[in-house]
Each structure stands twice: as C-alpha cells, then as structure tokens.
Amino acid sequence: MKKKEYLTFANIEELLERKELLLAIRDLTPGKQKYDCRYVKARVSSSQGKIPDGDILWIRSWSGFLYPQPWAIKIAEEAGEVIAGRPNS
C-alpha cells in the first residue's frame, strides 16, 4: 500500500516524538482533495523506521523553508474543524 503524504508548518525543534500532538496538516495526495487542510491528533517521528505503518510528513518552517528529510506521521484521530487557541508567533 502506498503511503500518503502530508505537509505541516512547524518549528521542527518543538515537535515531540512519540507523544500525541495536535497538528494542522495538508494532504499532498493528487486529486480533488490535494491541499485540503485538517486538524488531527497524531504521533510524529524524524525516522520512518520508528513508525513503520505511518505516512510521510513533510515539514516547512514558519518562514516556508522545506526541511530536506521527511518525517513519519501516524494519525490517531480527527480533531475537528476549529481548534481554539492563538496563532504561533
């Protein structure tokens, strides 16, 4: 089965491995849903081997820099359409 690919904007130093995080991700799958954004609860890892059944997560910094190596992501659940909080500074 082909792994799905997603993109998120984050400060890579603040991503915690092996803990469930709340992330906004964009679907990179070709087709109508490409670039759809959704909020999910997920685990991430800088190593694909640590989440072998996970999908691929590309990370961009808040300024738009694309990190050269993809991470792994395992989505636990949808978090809803709107998440209360404040934007990252």
HTML snippet that shows the backbone in 3Dmol.js (N, CA, C, O; Angstrom):
<script src="https://3Dmol.org/build/3Dmol-min.js"></script>
<div id="view" style="width:600px;height:400px;position:relative"></div>
<script>
const pdb = `
ATOM      1  N   MET A   1       0.842  -1.186   0.000  1.00  0.00           N
ATOM      2  CA  MET A   1       0.000   0.000   0.000  1.00  0.00           C
ATOM      3  C   MET A   1       0.882   1.242   0.000  1.00  0.00           C
ATOM      4  O   MET A   1       1.839   1.343   0.768  1.00  0.00           O
ATOM      5  N   LYS A   2       0.544   2.180  -0.870  1.00  0.00           N
ATOM      6  CA  LYS A   2       1.319   3.410  -0.974  1.00  0.00           C
ATOM      7  C   LYS A   2       1.020   4.315   0.217  1.00  0.00           C
ATOM      8  O   LYS A   2      -0.132   4.488   0.616  1.00  0.00           O
ATOM      9  N   LYS A   3       2.076   4.880   0.769  1.00  0.00           N
ATOM     10  CA  LYS A   3       1.914   5.793   1.907  1.00  0.00           C
ATOM     11  C   LYS A   3       1.363   7.125   1.421  1.00  0.00           C
ATOM     12  O   LYS A   3       1.706   7.591   0.334  1.00  0.00           O
ATOM     13  N   LYS A   4       0.514   7.728   2.229  1.00  0.00           N
ATOM     14  CA  LYS A   4       0.001   9.062   1.924  1.00  0.00           C
ATOM     15  C   LYS A   4       1.060  10.074   2.343  1.00  0.00           C
ATOM     16  O   LYS A   4       1.902   9.794   3.196  1.00  0.00           O
ATOM     17  N   GLU A   5       1.005  11.240   1.740  1.00  0.00           N
ATOM     18  CA  GLU A   5       1.944  12.310   2.081  1.00  0.00           C
ATOM     19  C   GLU A   5       1.177  13.528   2.557  1.00  0.00           C
ATOM     20  O   GLU A   5       0.141  13.905   2.009  1.00  0.00           O
ATOM     21  N   TYR A   6       1.737  14.132   3.613  1.00  0.00           N
ATOM     22  CA  TYR A   6       1.147  15.325   4.209  1.00  0.00           C
ATOM     23  C   TYR A   6       2.218  16.387   4.389  1.00  0.00           C
ATOM     24  O   TYR A   6       3.414  16.102   4.334  1.00  0.00           O
ATOM     25  N   LEU A   7       1.766  17.621   4.605  1.00  0.00           N
ATOM     26  CA  LEU A   7       2.654  18.750   4.861  1.00  0.00           C
ATOM     27  C   LEU A   7       2.137  19.493   6.079  1.00  0.00           C
ATOM     28  O   LEU A   7       0.928  19.648   6.255  1.00  0.00           O
ATOM     29  N   THR A   8       3.059  19.956   6.924  1.00  0.00           N
ATOM     30  CA  THR A   8       2.677  20.812   8.039  1.00  0.00           C
ATOM     31  C   THR A   8       3.701  21.931   8.169  1.00  0.00           C
ATOM     32  O   THR A   8       4.844  21.796   7.732  1.00  0.00           O
ATOM     33  N   PHE A   9       3.285  23.021   8.767  1.00  0.00           N
ATOM     34  CA  PHE A   9       4.182  24.124   9.095  1.00  0.00           C
ATOM     35  C   PHE A   9       4.442  24.056  10.587  1.00  0.00           C
ATOM     36  O   PHE A   9       3.501  24.028  11.379  1.00  0.00           O
ATOM     37  N   ALA A  10       5.708  24.028  10.981  1.00  0.00           N
ATOM     38  CA  ALA A  10       6.043  23.902  12.401  1.00  0.00           C
ATOM     39  C   ALA A  10       7.491  24.305  12.632  1.00  0.00           C
ATOM     40  O   ALA A  10       8.300  24.351  11.705  1.00  0.00           O
ATOM     41  N   ASN A  11       7.793  24.593  13.878  1.00  0.00           N
ATOM     42  CA  ASN A  11       9.175  24.768  14.309  1.00  0.00           C
ATOM     43  C   ASN A  11       9.670  23.359  14.621  1.00  0.00           C
ATOM     44  O   ASN A  11       9.244  22.757  15.607  1.00  0.00           O
ATOM     45  N   ILE A  12      10.551  22.837  13.804  1.00  0.00           N
ATOM     46  CA  ILE A  12      10.963  21.434  13.912  1.00  0.00           C
ATOM     47  C   ILE A  12      11.551  21.102  15.278  1.00  0.00           C
ATOM     48  O   ILE A  12      11.447  19.964  15.735  1.00  0.00           O
ATOM     49  N   GLU A  13      12.163  22.077  15.929  1.00  0.00           N
ATOM     50  CA  GLU A  13      12.744  21.837  17.247  1.00  0.00           C
ATOM     51  C   GLU A  13      11.675  21.612  18.316  1.00  0.00           C
ATOM     52  O   GLU A  13      11.968  21.063  19.378  1.00  0.00           O
ATOM     53  N   GLU A  14      10.448  22.031  18.043  1.00  0.00           N
ATOM     54  CA  GLU A  14       9.370  21.892  19.023  1.00  0.00           C
ATOM     55  C   GLU A  14       8.512  20.655  18.814  1.00  0.00           C
ATOM     56  O   GLU A  14       7.629  20.384  19.628  1.00  0.00           O
ATOM     57  N   LEU A  15       8.743  19.898  17.752  1.00  0.00           N
ATOM     58  CA  LEU A  15       7.975  18.678  17.528  1.00  0.00           C
ATOM     59  C   LEU A  15       8.467  17.598  18.483  1.00  0.00           C
ATOM     60  O   LEU A  15       9.663  17.320  18.558  1.00  0.00           O
ATOM     61  N   LEU A  16       7.555  17.007  19.195  1.00  0.00           N
ATOM     62  CA  LEU A  16       7.901  15.983  20.173  1.00  0.00           C
ATOM     63  C   LEU A  16       7.624  14.607  19.589  1.00  0.00           C
ATOM     64  O   LEU A  16       6.511  14.322  19.147  1.00  0.00           O
ATOM     65  N   GLU A  17       8.629  13.770  19.592  1.00  0.00           N
ATOM     66  CA  GLU A  17       8.450  12.424  19.087  1.00  0.00           C
ATOM     67  C   GLU A  17       7.772  11.548  20.137  1.00  0.00           C
ATOM     68  O   GLU A  17       7.952  11.746  21.339  1.00  0.00           O
ATOM     69  N   ARG A  18       7.001  10.592  19.672  1.00  0.00           N
ATOM     70  CA  ARG A  18       6.323   9.585  20.497  1.00  0.00           C
ATOM     71  C   ARG A  18       5.283  10.167  21.453  1.00  0.00           C
ATOM     72  O   ARG A  18       4.860   9.487  22.388  1.00  0.00           O
ATOM     73  N   LYS A  19       4.871  11.401  21.236  1.00  0.00           N
ATOM     74  CA  LYS A  19       3.776  11.983  22.017  1.00  0.00           C
ATOM     75  C   LYS A  19       2.716  12.437  21.030  1.00  0.00           C
ATOM     76  O   LYS A  19       3.034  12.864  19.919  1.00  0.00           O
ATOM     77  N   GLU A  20       1.479  12.346  21.429  1.00  0.00           N
ATOM     78  CA  GLU A  20       0.407  12.772  20.555  1.00  0.00           C
ATOM     79  C   GLU A  20       0.371  14.295  20.487  1.00  0.00           C
ATOM     80  O   GLU A  20       0.353  14.973  21.514  1.00  0.00           O
ATOM     81  N   LEU A  21       0.363  14.819  19.270  1.00  0.00           N
ATOM     82  CA  LEU A  21       0.362  16.260  19.037  1.00  0.00           C
ATOM     83  C   LEU A  21      -0.889  16.664  18.281  1.00  0.00           C
ATOM     84  O   LEU A  21      -1.516  15.846  17.608  1.00  0.00           O
ATOM     85  N   LEU A  22      -1.238  17.915  18.399  1.00  0.00           N
ATOM     86  CA  LEU A  22      -2.307  18.498  17.607  1.00  0.00           C
ATOM     87  C   LEU A  22      -1.649  19.243  16.458  1.00  0.00           C
ATOM     88  O   LEU A  22      -0.880  20.177  16.685  1.00  0.00           O
ATOM     89  N   LEU A  23      -1.944  18.839  15.222  1.00  0.00           N
ATOM     90  CA  LEU A  23      -1.307  19.441  14.051  1.00  0.00           C
ATOM     91  C   LEU A  23      -2.337  19.806  12.991  1.00  0.00           C
ATOM     92  O   LEU A  23      -3.364  19.143  12.846  1.00  0.00           O
ATOM     93  N   ALA A  24      -2.046  20.864  12.259  1.00  0.00           N
ATOM     94  CA  ALA A  24      -2.784  21.172  11.037  1.00  0.00           C
ATOM     95  C   ALA A  24      -1.951  20.594   9.903  1.00  0.00           C
ATOM     96  O   ALA A  24      -0.789  20.964   9.735  1.00  0.00           O
ATOM     97  N   ILE A  25      -2.533  19.692   9.128  1.00  0.00           N
ATOM     98  CA  ILE A  25      -1.796  19.064   8.034  1.00  0.00           C
ATOM     99  C   ILE A  25      -2.519  19.309   6.717  1.00  0.00           C
ATOM    100  O   ILE A  25      -3.741  19.451   6.673  1.00  0.00           O
ATOM    101  N   ARG A  26      -1.735  19.355   5.648  1.00  0.00           N
ATOM    102  CA  ARG A  26      -2.290  19.477   4.297  1.00  0.00           C
ATOM    103  C   ARG A  26      -2.038  18.170   3.571  1.00  0.00           C
ATOM    104  O   ARG A  26      -0.942  17.614   3.624  1.00  0.00           O
ATOM    105  N   ASP A  27      -3.062  17.691   2.895  1.00  0.00           N
ATOM    106  CA  ASP A  27      -2.980  16.455   2.136  1.00  0.00           C
ATOM    107  C   ASP A  27      -2.270  16.739   0.813  1.00  0.00           C
ATOM    108  O   ASP A  27      -2.670  17.645   0.083  1.00  0.00           O
ATOM    109  N   LEU A  28      -1.236  15.984   0.501  1.00  0.00           N
ATOM    110  CA  LEU A  28      -0.497  16.162  -0.745  1.00  0.00           C
ATOM    111  C   LEU A  28      -0.877  15.121  -1.799  1.00  0.00           C
ATOM    112  O   LEU A  28      -0.221  15.022  -2.837  1.00  0.00           O
ATOM    113  N   THR A  29      -1.925  14.351  -1.539  1.00  0.00           N
ATOM    114  CA  THR A  29      -2.379  13.341  -2.483  1.00  0.00           C
ATOM    115  C   THR A  29      -2.934  14.023  -3.733  1.00  0.00           C
ATOM    116  O   THR A  29      -3.762  14.927  -3.622  1.00  0.00           O
ATOM    117  N   PRO A  30      -2.493  13.604  -4.920  1.00  0.00           N
ATOM    118  CA  PRO A  30      -3.038  14.201  -6.143  1.00  0.00           C
ATOM    119  C   PRO A  30      -4.560  13.990  -6.220  1.00  0.00           C
ATOM    120  O   PRO A  30      -5.088  12.975  -5.765  1.00  0.00           O
ATOM    121  N   GLY A  31      -5.230  14.963  -6.799  1.00  0.00           N
ATOM    122  CA  GLY A  31      -6.676  14.866  -6.970  1.00  0.00           C
ATOM    123  C   GLY A  31      -7.403  16.035  -6.347  1.00  0.00           C
ATOM    124  O   GLY A  31      -6.799  17.047  -5.991  1.00  0.00           O
ATOM    125  N   LYS A  32      -8.722  15.879  -6.219  1.00  0.00           N
ATOM    126  CA  LYS A  32      -9.569  16.954  -5.709  1.00  0.00           C
ATOM    127  C   LYS A  32      -9.213  17.403  -4.300  1.00  0.00           C
ATOM    128  O   LYS A  32      -9.317  18.587  -3.978  1.00  0.00           O
ATOM    129  N   GLN A  33      -8.796  16.468  -3.463  1.00  0.00           N
ATOM    130  CA  GLN A  33      -8.526  16.791  -2.060  1.00  0.00           C
ATOM    131  C   GLN A  33      -7.144  17.377  -1.838  1.00  0.00           C
ATOM    132  O   GLN A  33      -6.816  17.737  -0.707  1.00  0.00           O
ATOM    133  N   LYS A  34      -6.312  17.489  -2.881  1.00  0.00           N
ATOM    134  CA  LYS A  34      -4.951  17.987  -2.697  1.00  0.00           C
ATOM    135  C   LYS A  34      -4.984  19.364  -2.030  1.00  0.00           C
ATOM    136  O   LYS A  34      -5.741  20.248  -2.432  1.00  0.00           O
ATOM    137  N   TYR A  35      -4.163  19.521  -1.020  1.00  0.00           N
ATOM    138  CA  TYR A  35      -4.003  20.737  -0.220  1.00  0.00           C
ATOM    139  C   TYR A  35      -5.128  20.963   0.778  1.00  0.00           C
ATOM    140  O   TYR A  35      -5.128  21.981   1.469  1.00  0.00           O
ATOM    141  N   ASP A  36      -6.088  20.045   0.875  1.00  0.00           N
ATOM    142  CA  ASP A  36      -7.082  20.182   1.934  1.00  0.00           C
ATOM    143  C   ASP A  36      -6.359  20.213   3.266  1.00  0.00           C
ATOM    144  O   ASP A  36      -5.398  19.475   3.483  1.00  0.00           O
ATOM    145  N   CYS A  37      -6.827  21.066   4.148  1.00  0.00           N
ATOM    146  CA  CYS A  37      -6.197  21.198   5.461  1.00  0.00           C
ATOM    147  C   CYS A  37      -7.156  20.643   6.508  1.00  0.00           C
ATOM    148  O   CYS A  37      -8.363  20.874   6.452  1.00  0.00           O
ATOM    149  N   ARG A  38      -6.592  19.908   7.465  1.00  0.00           N
ATOM    150  CA  ARG A  38      -7.401  19.391   8.563  1.00  0.00           C
ATOM    151  C   ARG A  38      -6.572  19.337   9.826  1.00  0.00           C
ATOM    152  O   ARG A  38      -5.344  19.267   9.789  1.00  0.00           O
ATOM    153  N   TYR A  39      -7.274  19.372  10.947  1.00  0.00           N
ATOM    154  CA  TYR A  39      -6.622  19.274  12.251  1.00  0.00           C
ATOM    155  C   TYR A  39      -6.701  17.827  12.716  1.00  0.00           C
ATOM    156  O   TYR A  39      -7.760  17.200  12.679  1.00  0.00           O
ATOM    157  N   VAL A  40      -5.556  17.314  13.153  1.00  0.00           N
ATOM    158  CA  VAL A  40      -5.509  15.925  13.602  1.00  0.00           C
ATOM    159  C   VAL A  40      -4.704  15.807  14.890  1.00  0.00           C
ATOM    160  O   VAL A  40      -3.877  16.660  15.213  1.00  0.00           O
ATOM    161  N   LYS A  41      -4.970  14.729  15.614  1.00  0.00           N
ATOM    162  CA  LYS A  41      -4.113  14.320  16.715  1.00  0.00           C
ATOM    163  C   LYS A  41      -3.263  13.200  16.137  1.00  0.00           C
ATOM    164  O   LYS A  41      -3.789  12.234  15.583  1.00  0.00           O
ATOM    165  N   ALA A  42      -1.938  13.334  16.269  1.00  0.00           N
ATOM    166  CA  ALA A  42      -1.046  12.366  15.630  1.00  0.00           C
ATOM    167  C   ALA A  42       0.270  12.250  16.373  1.00  0.00           C
ATOM    168  O   ALA A  42       0.658  13.144  17.126  1.00  0.00           O
ATOM    169  N   ARG A  43       0.952  11.132  16.149  1.00  0.00           N
ATOM    170  CA  ARG A  43       2.328  10.952  16.608  1.00  0.00           C
ATOM    171  C   ARG A  43       3.226  11.192  15.410  1.00  0.00           C
ATOM    172  O   ARG A  43       2.871  10.842  14.284  1.00  0.00           O
ATOM    173  N   VAL A  44       4.389  11.788  15.644  1.00  0.00           N
ATOM    174  CA  VAL A  44       5.355  12.025  14.573  1.00  0.00           C
ATOM    175  C   VAL A  44       6.719  11.510  14.997  1.00  0.00           C
ATOM    176  O   VAL A  44       7.009  11.374  16.186  1.00  0.00           O
ATOM    177  N   SER A  45       7.547  11.227  14.008  1.00  0.00           N
ATOM    178  CA  SER A  45       8.913  10.787  14.274  1.00  0.00           C
ATOM    179  C   SER A  45       9.814  11.252  13.146  1.00  0.00           C
ATOM    180  O   SER A  45       9.414  11.280  11.982  1.00  0.00           O
ATOM    181  N   SER A  46      11.036  11.617  13.506  1.00  0.00           N
ATOM    182  CA  SER A  46      12.007  12.030  12.492  1.00  0.00           C
ATOM    183  C   SER A  46      12.526  10.838  11.697  1.00  0.00           C
ATOM    184  O   SER A  46      13.200  11.014  10.683  1.00  0.00           O
ATOM    185  N   SER A  47      12.215   9.625  12.152  1.00  0.00           N
ATOM    186  CA  SER A  47      12.660   8.400  11.484  1.00  0.00           C
ATOM    187  C   SER A  47      11.455   7.583  11.023  1.00  0.00           C
ATOM    188  O   SER A  47      10.577   7.264  11.826  1.00  0.00           O
ATOM    189  N   GLN A  48      11.410   7.244   9.737  1.00  0.00           N
ATOM    190  CA  GLN A  48      10.330   6.421   9.212  1.00  0.00           C
ATOM    191  C   GLN A  48      10.287   5.063   9.911  1.00  0.00           C
ATOM    192  O   GLN A  48       9.213   4.482  10.070  1.00  0.00           O
ATOM    193  N   GLY A  49      11.442   4.558  10.326  1.00  0.00           N
ATOM    194  CA  GLY A  49      11.523   3.253  10.958  1.00  0.00           C
ATOM    195  C   GLY A  49      10.846   3.174  12.317  1.00  0.00           C
ATOM    196  O   GLY A  49      10.472   2.087  12.757  1.00  0.00           O
ATOM    197  N   LYS A  50      10.682   4.309  12.989  1.00  0.00           N
ATOM    198  CA  LYS A  50      10.058   4.313  14.311  1.00  0.00           C
ATOM    199  C   LYS A  50       8.537   4.229  14.231  1.00  0.00           C
ATOM    200  O   LYS A  50       7.886   3.858  15.207  1.00  0.00           O
ATOM    201  N   ILE A  51       7.970   4.570  13.082  1.00  0.00           N
ATOM    202  CA  ILE A  51       6.528   4.434  12.847  1.00  0.00           C
ATOM    203  C   ILE A  51       6.376   3.763  11.479  1.00  0.00           C
ATOM    204  O   ILE A  51       5.984   4.420  10.515  1.00  0.00           O
ATOM    205  N   PRO A  52       6.679   2.472  11.380  1.00  0.00           N
ATOM    206  CA  PRO A  52       6.695   1.803  10.082  1.00  0.00           C
ATOM    207  C   PRO A  52       5.350   1.785   9.365  1.00  0.00           C
ATOM    208  O   PRO A  52       5.316   1.740   8.135  1.00  0.00           O
ATOM    209  N   ASP A  53       4.242   1.819  10.104  1.00  0.00           N
ATOM    210  CA  ASP A  53       2.928   1.823   9.471  1.00  0.00           C
ATOM    211  C   ASP A  53       2.391   3.245   9.272  1.00  0.00           C
ATOM    212  O   ASP A  53       1.228   3.434   8.916  1.00  0.00           O
ATOM    213  N   GLY A  54       3.247   4.232   9.504  1.00  0.00           N
ATOM    214  CA  GLY A  54       2.838   5.630   9.365  1.00  0.00           C
ATOM    215  C   GLY A  54       2.957   6.133   7.937  1.00  0.00           C
ATOM    216  O   GLY A  54       3.452   5.441   7.048  1.00  0.00           O
ATOM    217  N   ASP A  55       2.497   7.337   7.748  1.00  0.00           N
ATOM    218  CA  ASP A  55       2.575   8.005   6.451  1.00  0.00           C
ATOM    219  C   ASP A  55       3.749   8.974   6.457  1.00  0.00           C
ATOM    220  O   ASP A  55       4.492   9.062   7.435  1.00  0.00           O
ATOM    221  N   ILE A  56       3.907   9.696   5.363  1.00  0.00           N
ATOM    222  CA  ILE A  56       5.032  10.617   5.191  1.00  0.00           C
ATOM    223  C   ILE A  56       4.582  12.035   5.544  1.00  0.00           C
ATOM    224  O   ILE A  56       3.524  12.486   5.105  1.00  0.00           O
ATOM    225  N   LEU A  57       5.394  12.733   6.341  1.00  0.00           N
ATOM    226  CA  LEU A  57       5.102  14.110   6.735  1.00  0.00           C
ATOM    227  C   LEU A  57       6.252  15.011   6.333  1.00  0.00           C
ATOM    228  O   LEU A  57       7.369  14.871   6.832  1.00  0.00           O
ATOM    229  N   TRP A  58       5.974  15.931   5.432  1.00  0.00           N
ATOM    230  CA  TRP A  58       6.953  16.964   5.073  1.00  0.00           C
ATOM    231  C   TRP A  58       6.730  18.146   5.989  1.00  0.00           C
ATOM    232  O   TRP A  58       5.593  18.476   6.325  1.00  0.00           O
ATOM    233  N   ILE A  59       7.816  18.785   6.395  1.00  0.00           N
ATOM    234  CA  ILE A  59       7.719  19.897   7.338  1.00  0.00           C
ATOM    235  C   ILE A  59       8.333  21.148   6.726  1.00  0.00           C
ATOM    236  O   ILE A  59       9.441  21.121   6.190  1.00  0.00           O
ATOM    237  N   ARG A  60       7.593  22.235   6.817  1.00  0.00           N
ATOM    238  CA  ARG A  60       8.105  23.558   6.438  1.00  0.00           C
ATOM    239  C   ARG A  60       8.185  24.406   7.698  1.00  0.00           C
ATOM    240  O   ARG A  60       7.335  24.318   8.584  1.00  0.00           O
ATOM    241  N   SER A  61       9.231  25.232   7.756  1.00  0.00           N
ATOM    242  CA  SER A  61       9.341  26.170   8.872  1.00  0.00           C
ATOM    243  C   SER A  61       8.263  27.235   8.702  1.00  0.00           C
ATOM    244  O   SER A  61       7.626  27.326   7.653  1.00  0.00           O
ATOM    245  N   TRP A  62       8.068  28.035   9.738  1.00  0.00           N
ATOM    246  CA  TRP A  62       7.068  29.099   9.656  1.00  0.00           C
ATOM    247  C   TRP A  62       7.402  30.103   8.559  1.00  0.00           C
ATOM    248  O   TRP A  62       6.507  30.785   8.057  1.00  0.00           O
ATOM    249  N   SER A  63       8.680  30.207   8.177  1.00  0.00           N
ATOM    250  CA  SER A  63       9.054  31.127   7.096  1.00  0.00           C
ATOM    251  C   SER A  63       8.987  30.452   5.725  1.00  0.00           C
ATOM    252  O   SER A  63       9.236  31.102   4.710  1.00  0.00           O
ATOM    253  N   GLY A  64       8.654  29.160   5.680  1.00  0.00           N
ATOM    254  CA  GLY A  64       8.456  28.476   4.408  1.00  0.00           C
ATOM    255  C   GLY A  64       9.577  27.542   3.983  1.00  0.00           C
ATOM    256  O   GLY A  64       9.463  26.883   2.950  1.00  0.00           O
ATOM    257  N   PHE A  65      10.662  27.467   4.754  1.00  0.00           N
ATOM    258  CA  PHE A  65      11.778  26.582   4.402  1.00  0.00           C
ATOM    259  C   PHE A  65      11.330  25.125   4.489  1.00  0.00           C
ATOM    260  O   PHE A  65      10.792  24.703   5.513  1.00  0.00           O
ATOM    261  N   LEU A  66      11.547  24.351   3.419  1.00  0.00           N
ATOM    262  CA  LEU A  66      11.198  22.932   3.414  1.00  0.00           C
ATOM    263  C   LEU A  66      12.382  22.135   3.933  1.00  0.00           C
ATOM    264  O   LEU A  66      13.462  22.157   3.344  1.00  0.00           O
ATOM    265  N   TYR A  67      12.172  21.426   5.046  1.00  0.00           N
ATOM    266  CA  TYR A  67      13.237  20.583   5.576  1.00  0.00           C
ATOM    267  C   TYR A  67      13.478  19.430   4.603  1.00  0.00           C
ATOM    268  O   TYR A  67      12.523  18.877   4.058  1.00  0.00           O
ATOM    269  N   PRO A  68      14.743  19.061   4.377  1.00  0.00           N
ATOM    270  CA  PRO A  68      15.070  18.115   3.300  1.00  0.00           C
ATOM    271  C   PRO A  68      14.630  16.673   3.547  1.00  0.00           C
ATOM    272  O   PRO A  68      14.420  15.935   2.584  1.00  0.00           O
ATOM    273  N   GLN A  69      14.485  16.253   4.779  1.00  0.00           N
ATOM    274  CA  GLN A  69      14.109  14.865   5.072  1.00  0.00           C
ATOM    275  C   GLN A  69      12.679  14.801   5.605  1.00  0.00           C
ATOM    276  O   GLN A  69      12.321  15.554   6.510  1.00  0.00           O
ATOM    277  N   PRO A  70      11.865  13.913   5.053  1.00  0.00           N
ATOM    278  CA  PRO A  70      10.505  13.779   5.581  1.00  0.00           C
ATOM    279  C   PRO A  70      10.495  13.038   6.911  1.00  0.00           C
ATOM    280  O   PRO A  70      11.402  12.260   7.209  1.00  0.00           O
ATOM    281  N   TRP A  71       9.481  13.285   7.691  1.00  0.00           N
ATOM    282  CA  TRP A  71       9.242  12.592   8.955  1.00  0.00           C
ATOM    283  C   TRP A  71       8.147  11.557   8.721  1.00  0.00           C
ATOM    284  O   TRP A  71       7.607  11.450   7.620  1.00  0.00           O
ATOM    285  N   ALA A  72       7.828  10.804   9.752  1.00  0.00           N
ATOM    286  CA  ALA A  72       6.710   9.864   9.719  1.00  0.00           C
ATOM    287  C   ALA A  72       5.585  10.428  10.572  1.00  0.00           C
ATOM    288  O   ALA A  72       5.828  11.118  11.562  1.00  0.00           O
ATOM    289  N   ILE A  73       4.350  10.128  10.177  1.00  0.00           N
ATOM    290  CA  ILE A  73       3.185  10.566  10.938  1.00  0.00           C
ATOM    291  C   ILE A  73       2.189   9.420  11.014  1.00  0.00           C
ATOM    292  O   ILE A  73       1.958   8.715  10.031  1.00  0.00           O
ATOM    293  N   LYS A  74       1.606   9.244  12.183  1.00  0.00           N
ATOM    294  CA  LYS A  74       0.533   8.264  12.392  1.00  0.00           C
ATOM    295  C   LYS A  74      -0.637   9.024  12.983  1.00  0.00           C
ATOM    296  O   LYS A  74      -0.593   9.448  14.138  1.00  0.00           O
ATOM    297  N   ILE A  75      -1.681   9.195  12.191  1.00  0.00           N
ATOM    298  CA  ILE A  75      -2.848   9.960  12.621  1.00  0.00           C
ATOM    299  C   ILE A  75      -3.700   9.097  13.543  1.00  0.00           C
ATOM    300  O   ILE A  75      -4.091   7.984  13.190  1.00  0.00           O
ATOM    301  N   ALA A  76      -3.981   9.627  14.729  1.00  0.00           N
ATOM    302  CA  ALA A  76      -4.799   8.909  15.708  1.00  0.00           C
ATOM    303  C   ALA A  76      -6.282   9.228  15.516  1.00  0.00           C
ATOM    304  O   ALA A  76      -7.131   8.338  15.569  1.00  0.00           O
ATOM    305  N   GLU A  77      -6.582  10.518  15.290  1.00  0.00           N
ATOM    306  CA  GLU A  77      -7.977  10.916  15.114  1.00  0.00           C
ATOM    307  C   GLU A  77      -8.076  12.321  14.552  1.00  0.00           C
ATOM    308  O   GLU A  77      -7.135  13.112  14.632  1.00  0.00           O
ATOM    309  N   GLU A  78      -9.230  12.613  13.984  1.00  0.00           N
ATOM    310  CA  GLU A  78      -9.532  13.962  13.527  1.00  0.00           C
ATOM    311  C   GLU A  78      -9.807  14.813  14.763  1.00  0.00           C
ATOM    312  O   GLU A  78     -10.438  14.347  15.712  1.00  0.00           O
ATOM    313  N   ALA A  79      -9.341  16.043  14.752  1.00  0.00           N
ATOM    314  CA  ALA A  79      -9.511  16.906  15.922  1.00  0.00           C
ATOM    315  C   ALA A  79     -10.627  17.926  15.748  1.00  0.00           C
ATOM    316  O   ALA A  79     -10.899  18.690  16.674  1.00  0.00           O
ATOM    317  N   GLY A  80     -11.272  17.962  14.608  1.00  0.00           N
ATOM    318  CA  GLY A  80     -12.361  18.898  14.371  1.00  0.00           C
ATOM    319  C   GLY A  80     -11.965  19.987  13.397  1.00  0.00           C
ATOM    320  O   GLY A  80     -10.806  20.093  12.996  1.00  0.00           O
ATOM    321  N   GLU A  81     -12.942  20.793  13.023  1.00  0.00           N
ATOM    322  CA  GLU A  81     -12.705  21.844  12.038  1.00  0.00           C
ATOM    323  C   GLU A  81     -12.043  23.075  12.623  1.00  0.00           C
ATOM    324  O   GLU A  81     -11.266  23.743  11.941  1.00  0.00           O
ATOM    325  N   VAL A  82     -12.339  23.384  13.872  1.00  0.00           N
ATOM    326  CA  VAL A  82     -11.815  24.585  14.506  1.00  0.00           C
ATOM    327  C   VAL A  82     -11.164  24.195  15.824  1.00  0.00           C
ATOM    328  O   VAL A  82     -11.740  23.456  16.622  1.00  0.00           O
ATOM    329  N   ILE A  83      -9.971  24.696  16.039  1.00  0.00           N
ATOM    330  CA  ILE A  83      -9.269  24.435  17.283  1.00  0.00           C
ATOM    331  C   ILE A  83      -9.082  25.763  18.000  1.00  0.00           C
ATOM    332  O   ILE A  83      -8.522  26.701  17.432  1.00  0.00           O
ATOM    333  N   ALA A  84      -9.538  25.851  19.223  1.00  0.00           N
ATOM    334  CA  ALA A  84      -9.382  27.081  19.995  1.00  0.00           C
ATOM    335  C   ALA A  84      -7.916  27.294  20.328  1.00  0.00           C
ATOM    336  O   ALA A  84      -7.182  26.335  20.564  1.00  0.00           O
ATOM    337  N   GLY A  85      -7.499  28.520  20.347  1.00  0.00           N
ATOM    338  CA  GLY A  85      -6.108  28.826  20.682  1.00  0.00           C
ATOM    339  C   GLY A  85      -5.678  30.115  20.029  1.00  0.00           C
ATOM    340  O   GLY A  85      -6.503  30.872  19.517  1.00  0.00           O
ATOM    341  N   ARG A  86      -4.391  30.360  20.049  1.00  0.00           N
ATOM    342  CA  ARG A  86      -3.875  31.572  19.428  1.00  0.00           C
ATOM    343  C   ARG A  86      -2.825  31.172  18.386  1.00  0.00           C
ATOM    344  O   ARG A  86      -2.194  30.122  18.504  1.00  0.00           O
ATOM    345  N   PRO A  87      -2.646  31.999  17.388  1.00  0.00           N
ATOM    346  CA  PRO A  87      -1.658  31.652  16.345  1.00  0.00           C
ATOM    347  C   PRO A  87      -0.253  31.631  16.891  1.00  0.00           C
ATOM    348  O   PRO A  87       0.056  32.287  17.885  1.00  0.00           O
ATOM    349  N   ASN A  88       0.606  30.859  16.221  1.00  0.00           N
ATOM    350  CA  ASN A  88       2.021  30.827  16.610  1.00  0.00           C
ATOM    351  C   ASN A  88       2.668  32.160  16.304  1.00  0.00           C
ATOM    352  O   ASN A  88       2.316  32.830  15.333  1.00  0.00           O
ATOM    353  N   SER A  89       3.615  32.536  17.139  1.00  0.00           N
ATOM    354  CA  SER A  89       4.292  33.822  16.915  1.00  0.00           C
ATOM    355  C   SER A  89       5.636  33.605  16.291  1.00  0.00           C
ATOM    356  O   SER A  89       6.357  34.567  16.026  1.00  0.00           O
TER     357      SER A  89
END
`;
const viewer = $3Dmol.createViewer("view");
viewer.addModel(pdb, "pdb");
viewer.setStyle({}, {cartoon: {color: "spectrum"}});
viewer.zoomTo();
viewer.render();
</script>
